[in-house]
Amino acid sequence: MRRLMELETFVAVARAGSISKAAERLGVAKSVVSRRLADLEERLGTPLISRTTRRMSLTGQGDGLLQRAEAILDDIEDAEAAVRSVHGELSGRLRVAAPLSFGLIVLQPLVAEFASANPKVLIDIDLADRNVDLVQEGFDVALRIGQLADSSLVARKVAPVRMVVAAAPAFWERHGTPKTPHDLEDLPCLYYSRTGKMAPIRYWGPQGARGTLSPPARFVANNGDFMAMAAAQELGFVIGPRFIVAKALAEGSLAAVLTDHAWSDSSLYLVYPPTRRPSARVRAFADAVLASLKADYPDGL
């Protein structure tokens, strides 16, 4: 048991990047974490973590141990989950990261249903329009929208995200309803960006035409709901996910144009840490996400 606790503590420190954060996640005092880590290093006869006044990092030996230690802990967790699942129960903590607007509009009812069906699973949701570090921050799974850059993360494509060009009806009346994508070229655009950088807007036409646009920016923000509200206030046009603008379109505060075009190819992904095999509860959650979205959004979000 002692050796298992030492491995669990080492993995927690490696994932959290500090003893204090690891202690918080484990629910023990910092002194307990420090002692377990020191005992493990003494027993193995080698330092596993390099400590400075500003940061902690794994040594070569620590990096090698981490993947094997995570696999051992995951195997134990899966073995316990398999026994519990015989009785139809999943348990344990499930840490999920997702974009804010997607979480509020699409994910919340799904999570509520999953929680009701699995009362012994503690669901910890982080809603933010940022790409979390799954390994360092200890997340089991993340939902991400966009185009995934090449990385070591394990990703599973869930559904396409349909993008819509929309603005307030008065905005189109004032500037004219666009007939082609290039009619947008000189209109003020509300850009969504996590970094503040404005990437060119890509489009695909119904007859195979494709191209890019770089309209002048009215402003840049990192939340889709904020952008949709700004567009409804006639500040510019926005290219936003259909699931975000759908309500405003139905109410008439936004009007869509060029709906026969596809815009800024984007998809929803389930993303897993590369160092761990998904647990039974993670797999169950992923299956619930896929089943729910397939039923509620058969042609994409």
N, C-alpha and C positions, 0 to 999 in steps of 0.2 A: 504493500500500500504506500509505503514511504517513497519508493522509487517511482511509482506512478504519479504521486503528488509532485515530485520534483520535475518530472517530465512535463506535467500539465503546467506547472509554474514557468518553466523555461519557455514553453510555447507561448504562453500568455505574454511574457516579457518581450519575446521576439516579435509577436504580432503588434503589441501596443507601442513598442519603442521606448518604454520607460517602466521603471519599477512601480512608480506611483499609479500609473494608468492600469498596469497589470493587477496591482493590489485591489483597485476599485472594481475591476471586472471579476476578480475571483472572490471578492467580498472578505478579504483578510487584511491584516495590517501590513504596511510596507516592510517592517522588520521581518515578518514571516516570509515574504517573498524573497528578501535579500538572503535570509538564512537558507532557504531551500535551494536557491540558485548556487550559493557558496558550497553547500553540501554536495550538490550534483557535480560541480567543477572539481571539488576535492576527490570525490569518488572516481571520476573519470581521469583525473590527473592532468587536466588541460583547461585553459580558459575557453569559455564558450562565447562570451560577450565582452567586447572591448568598451570600456567606459571612459568618457571624458567629461569635462564639466558641462559640455553643451549637448552631447548626444551619446547614444549607445548604438553599437553596430555589432553584427555577428562576426566572430572570427571564422577562419576557414573550417575549423572543427565544428563550430556552432552551426554554420550553414549546412554542413553535411548531416548533422544530427537533426536539424529542424524538420526536414522532409520525412525522415524515418519516424521521428517522434509524433508528428501530426498523423502519419499513417497508422501508428499504433493506437493513438487516442481515438481516431475515427473508426478503427476496427472494433474497439471496445464499445464505442457508442452505437455502432451499427448492430453489434451482437445483442446489446441490451434492447435496442429498438425492435429487433426482430422478435425477441421474446415477448415484449409488450404488445407488438402488433398482432400476435396470435389472439389476443383479447380485443383487438380492434383499437388500440390506443397508441398514439404518438405522444411524446413528451420531450421536454428540454427547451432550450432557448433557440429562437430562429431570428437572426439579424438580417434585415432586408434594407437595401438602399434603393431609392427611386426618385425620379424628378418630382418636384413639388406639384405642379398642375396635374400631371398624370396620376400621382398618388391620390389627390383629392377627388378627381373626376372618375377615374377608371378603377384604380386599385382598391380604394377604401371599401366599397361594397363586397369586392372579392375577398379581401382580408377578413372582413366581418363574417362572411360565410365560412371561411376556412377556420377561423377561431371558434365559431360555434360548433363546428364538426370535430374540432380537436381541442377540447378544453384544457388539456394538460400541456399544451405548447405555449410557451411565453413568446409572444411575437414582439420584436423590437424593430420599429420602422424608423428609418432616417429619411426624411423628405427634404431634398435640396437639389438645386440645379447645378450640381458639380459632380465630377467623376471622383468618387471616393476611392481610396486605396484599400481594396478588399482585404489584402493580407495584413497590412499595418494596422488597419482599424478594426479588424476582426469580424468582417461581414461574411455571412454564409452565401449570399447571392445578391446581385444587383440587377435592376431593370434599367436599361439605357436606351435612349432614343437617338438615332443619328446614323452615321457611318462609322463603324468601329475601325480604329487604326490598328495596324499590325501590332500584336502584343502577345505576351505569354498567357493571357487570360483565356479561359475556356468559355466560348460563347455559343449560344443557341438562338437562332433567329425565330422569333415568335410570330410577328405579323408586320405587314407593311404599314407605314404611317402616311395617310393621305394628306397632302398639303393643299391649302386653299388660299387663293389671293382674295383678300377682302378689305373693305373700307366702309366708312359710313355712307349711306345713300347720298347725303348732301355733298360729300367729298367727290363722288363720281359725277354728280350733277355739275359741280363747279369745274372739274377738270376734264369731263367727258369720259364716257364708258370706253375702256380700252377694247380695241378690236383685235390687236395682235400683241404679243409680249413686249415688243419694242415700244408700244405706246406707254409703257410704264417707265421707260428709260429716264425721263426727266421729272418724274413725280417723286415727292418726298416719301421715303421708305422707312418703316420701323423695323430695324434689324434685331433678330434674336442672336445673342452670342454669349457664351460663357466667358470669353476672354476679352471682349471689347473689340475684337477684330471683325471686320465686315467682309465675309467671303462673297464672291460673285454668286448670283442666283442662277441656278441651272433650270432649264425647262425642256420639255419634250412635247412636240405638237402631235395632233391626231393623224397627220399625214407623214409622220416620220421626221419632220423638221426638229432640230434641236439647237440650243445655243445658250449663251449666258448673258446676264444683265448686271449692271452695277449702278442702280439708281442712287441719287444723292440721299444720304442718311439724315433723317429728322432727329432720331436718337437711337441708342443701342441699349438693350436691357437683357437680363438673363432669366426672365420669367414670361412664359407664354400668356398667362392670364393678364398680366400687366400690359403686354403688347396689344392684346385684343381690346382692352378697355381704352387704351390710347387711340387705337384706330377708330373706335366708336365715337370718340371725341373729335374726330375730323383732323387729327394731327398727321395723318399719312395713311398709306396702305400697308398691310401686313401680310406676310406669307406664313400662315400658322397651321398647326395640325388640326384636322377636322374635328377631333374630339374636344378641342379647346374652343373653337369658334362656333360649334354647332348650335349652342343655345342662343348666342347673339344673332346668328343667321335666322333662326326660327322666330325670334322676337322682332326682327327687322332693324335692330340697331347696327347690324353689319349687312352688307350685300356682297356676294361673291361674283367674280368676273372670270372670264377665260377658263370656265370649268371643264372644257374639253381638253385642257392641257394638264400635263403632270409637272410637278414642281419639286425641285430640291430633294431628290431621291433619299428617303429616310426609312428606317425600320426600327422596330422594337426588338431588343435582345434580352435574354436572360444570360447573365455573366457570372461565372464562378471563379473562385481563386484557383490558381493552377496547382497549388501545393496540397489540396485536400480533395478527397473523393466526396461528392455530395452525400450527406446523411439521409436516412429514411425520411425525416421530416422535410428536408430541403427538396428531395425528389417529389414528395407528396405535394408540397407547395407549388413546385414548377408544373406538375401535372394539373393542378387546380387552375393556375394561371392560363395554361394553354387551352384547357377545356372551356373555361369561362369566356375567354376572348374569342374563341372560335364560334361560340354560340351567340355572343352579343355583338361581335364585330366581324361577321363572316367575310367581308371584303376589305378588311383592314380598319385601322383606327382613324 
